[in-house]
Amino acid sequence: MADEANPIFQIQRVYLKESSLEQPNSPAILLEQEQPSVDIQLGVEANPAADGIFEVCVTATVQTKIKDKTVFLVEVKQAGIFEIRNIADDQMGQIMGIACPQIVYPYLRANVADLIQRSGFPPVHLSEINFQAMYEQQRAQAAGQAPAVVTQ
């Protein structure tokens, strides 16, 4: 039996690819007494890096505003490099859209909370994400179907 037939899924590295923090209206906005609104956007992307090696990135954008003025804007991109070989093509999308983001996401959550807290604000803790539901919703949208409602 050749070793080539055995499926391989290994984490090579998890790393912080990019992070930024902006406080465009400081210090005046910090004197406001009103509670800010918080908007959180998440995204997943996967790209081949070499033969059998893939980079999967999970991105979070956290923006807080008071009325129409930004209090802070944080963007973090957490990435992982994975060796994935001998996996059926119909399973690759699920691995890169569900399994890999589930591994990378806890690092993203910690980095977002840490960056926000180190900038002088209470930490924003991102909630757990059902990457399977998110993956299925993205596939439905790509197929032109009505997107399923995702509850978390």
N, C-alpha and C positions, 0 to 999 in steps of 0.2 A: 504494500500500500504506500502510495506516495504521500509525503507530508503536504503536498500542494492542495490536496482535497480538504484538509482540515480548515474550518473557518478560523480566522484570526481577528480578534478585536482587542486592541491594547491602547491604553492611554500613553502617549509619549511625553506630553507636557501640558500643563494648564498654566496660562499666563495672562496678565493684564496687558491687553494690546493698546488700549487708548483710554484716557480719562480727561475730562475737562470740567471746570467749575467756573461759572460766571455769576457775578453779582453786579449787574450793570447799574442798579439804582441805589447802591450803598454809598454813603451811610444813611441818607434820608429815609429810605424805605424801612430801615431797621427801627426807626422811631414810631412807626405806625402801630396802632393797638389792635387793628382788625386781624382776624384769623385769615391766613392765606388759603387759596384753593390749591390743590395739588393735582397735577396731571402726570400720569406715568404711562409711557409707551415702551413696549418690548418688541424685539425682533430677533430672528434667527437667520443666519446665513451659513452655507457650507460650500467650500471650494476645494478642489484637489490641489495638493501642494507638491506631490511627487507620485510616482507609481505606488498605489496602495496606501498613500498617506494623504490625510484630509485635514483641513483646518475648519473647525466649526466655531462660529462666533455668536455669542448672545449679547445683544445690545439693549441697554436701558437708558431712557431719557426721562429725567424727573424735572418738572418745571413747577415752581410755586409762584403764584401771583397774588397781589392784592389789587383788586379792581383790574386795570389793564396794565399794571406795572409788574415786571418780573422781580421777585425777591431773589431767587437763585435758579440757575439752570445747570443741571448736572448731566453729563453724557459719559457713559462708561461702556467699553466694549471688552468683554472677557472672552478669551479664546482658548481652545484646546486643540492639540494636534493628536490625531488618532491614526493608528495603523489598522486598516480594515481590508482584509483580503479573503477571497474565496467565499464571498457572500452573494447570494442570488440577487440579481438586479432589482427584482420586485421588493426586496427587503432593505436595500440600501437607503431609500428615502426615509423609511421609518427609523433606521439606525441613526442617520444624520439629522433627522428632524425631531426625534424623540429621545433616544438613548443618550446621544452625545450632549444635547442641551441640558438634560437632567444632571449630568456629571458636572458641567461647567457652571450652571446656574447658582449653586451655593456660594461659589467664589465671587460671582457678580454681586449677589446680595450683600455679602460682607464688605466688599469694596465700596459699593454705593453708600451703605450706612456709615462706614468709616470716613469717607470723603466729606459727606454732609456734616457729620459731627465735628470733624476737625476744622471745618470752616465756621464753626460757631453756632450751628443750628442743631435742634434736636434731630436725632437720626431718623431717617425714613426707612422703615423696614418693608422691603418688597414682600408681598405675600407669595405663598407657594403657587406654582403654576402647573397646570395639567397640560404638559407638552403634547400628549396624545390628542387631546381635544383641540389644541391650537393647531397641530399638524393637520388633523382632519378638516378643520374649518378652512385652512389655507388651501387644501386640495380641492375642497368643494368650490371655493371662490375661483380657483384657477380653472376649474372645469366649467365655470359659468353657471353653476347651480346656485340656488338660494343658500346662503351660509347658515349653518346650524348655530343655534344659540349656545354659547359656552357659559356655563355657570361654574363658579369656583367658590 
